[in-house]
Amino acid sequence: MPITCLTRLAVAILLLFTLCQPAQAAGKPRSISTKQLAEQLEQSHIIDTRSRLEYATLRIKGAIHIPVGTMIKEDLQRLINKAPQKALVFYCNGFR
């Protein structure tokens, strides 16, 4: 996906990106830019934590939909076990 598409997506829905390395389970999450995300797409699990309607309307290609209210530890553990070298990248449309 070109950076311009990611940039438009970020602006359109006010994405907040948080990066948490699987190997650093106790580490602090950090924010990343759309450019950094574009550079890391192949090395990341992209997790869309928005509502079902928001996900259906517009999403990053390949993102996994796990709404924040339904997310459980086992969901994330399965992703980590599947590809432990990949980072977990969460995005939403901001805090309310």
Secondary structure, DSSP 8 states (H G I E B T S, - for coil): --HHHHHHHHHHHT-EEEEE-GGGTTS--EE--HHHHHHHGGGEEEEE-S-HHHHHHS--TT-EE--TTT--HHHHHHHHHH-TTSEEEEEES---
